Amino acid sequence: MELKIKKLREQAILPERKTPGSAGYDLCACIAGEITLEPGEQVLLPAGFAMEVPPGHAGFIFSRSGLGVKYGIVASNGVGVIDSDYRGEIHVGLRNSGQAPYVIHPGERIAQLIIIPVCTPEIALAEELSQTQRGTGGFGSTGQ
């Protein structure tokens, strides 16, 4: 399987896995200069490339754990989803949920991309659903 990448900006850094066991490809900020992200602010940063996600898969953009835990810099929409038919530039939304300003540098690793198989079953309207032990028990119904 291949993940085809097309550079759209000269300074773009291609996604890279840092170790053989890394699930995610690092995404880097393709920006001309530093950007300061104040607490509570969010920004949309270009990655500088487009890609062709293999059919039957989707790209998911997750926060980098170190940025999130140490500085409160997280993906602004929780998890970004890149559909297999999208061919535009990849962008990363970041939010500063921390207490201090954070400076984003050009080329900095800001998020991680994971390619995951997706299941897209046909929707079938049903009059009844099968019974389970849990039933309609919702949030917290299975205990703490």
N, C-alpha and C positions, 0 to 999 in steps of 0.2 A: 504494500500500500504506500502511496505517496501523498504528501501534503505539498501541493504546488504553491509557490510563493512568487509574487510579482512585486518588485520594488517600485514604489511610486515616488519616493523622495530619496535623493542621493545619500543622505545621512542616515537612512533607515538601517537598523540592526536586525538581522534575521532572527527569528525565534530560535532558541537554543536550549537544550536540556543540559544542565550542568554536570550531572552524573548519570551513569547507565541506569540507575534505579529511579531517576526522577520521572514522575508521571507527567509533570507540566513542563511546557516550553516557556522560558522567560520572555516577557514582552517588555520592550524598552521604550521610553519616552522619546519620540522623534520631534524634538523642539529645538528652536534656535538659541534660546537662552533660559536661564533659571526662572522658575515660577514658584512663588511662595503661596502656599495653600494655608490660609488662616483656619483656626478652629471653626468648625461648622460649615466651611465653604466646600464647594465641589467644583471640579473642572473636568472637561473632556479633552483627553490628550490623544493626538494621532500616533500611530505606530509606524506609519510611513510605508506600509505595504498592503496589498490585497492577497487573498488566498483562495484556493479551491478545495473546500472541505470534501472529502470523499463521500459519494452517495451513501445513504444509510447511516451517516454520522452527523454530528454537530460539533462545533467548537464552543467550549465554555470558558469564559474568562473569570477566574477566581482571584481573590486578594492574595498577595504574598504574605505568608504567615508572619514573617519577621516585621514587615511594615505595619501590619495590623496590630500585632501584640505589643511591639515596642513603641510605636508612634501613633497608632489609631488611624493609619492610612488604609482605607478599605475600598473595595469596589462600590461605587455609589448606588448601584441597583442590586446589590447582593451578589448576583451572578449574571454576567453578560452571556447571551446566547447568540451564536453565529450560525445561521442556517446554511445548509450545503449549497443552496442556490444563490447566496449573496456573493457578489464579486467586487464590492466597493472597499474603500480603505478601512482597515481595522482601527477602531478607536477604543480607548479605555477610559471609563468614567471613574474618577477617584473622589473620595470624600474624606475630609479630615475630621474624624470623630474624636480626636485627641484634645489635649488641653493647651498645646503649644503650636505655633506656626511650624510648618514643615516645608523645606526647600526641595523642589524637584529639579534635578540636574539633567541636562541633555544626555541621552543615552542611558539614563538610570533604569534599572530593572524595576518596573512598577506593578506588574501583575503576572499571572501565569495562565497559559492557554492549555487546556486539556481537550483532546479529541475523544469523544465518547460515542459508541453506537447508540442509535435511537430507535425506538419502536413506535410505529405510527399505525395502530390498528384502525380498522373501519369503525365508525360510530354506529351503534345499534340501539335504537330506542327500545326500552323494555318496560313492561308493565310491573314486573317484579324482579328483585335481585335475590341471589342466593342468601341463605341465612348463615351467620357465623356466630361464634361464641361471643364476640365483642358486640356485634350488632351495630346500633347507631351511637354507641358510646364515643364521645368526642374527646376534646382536649382534657388530658389528665385522667381519663376513665380507666386506664390500666395501672394507675398508682404512680408513685414518685420514684 
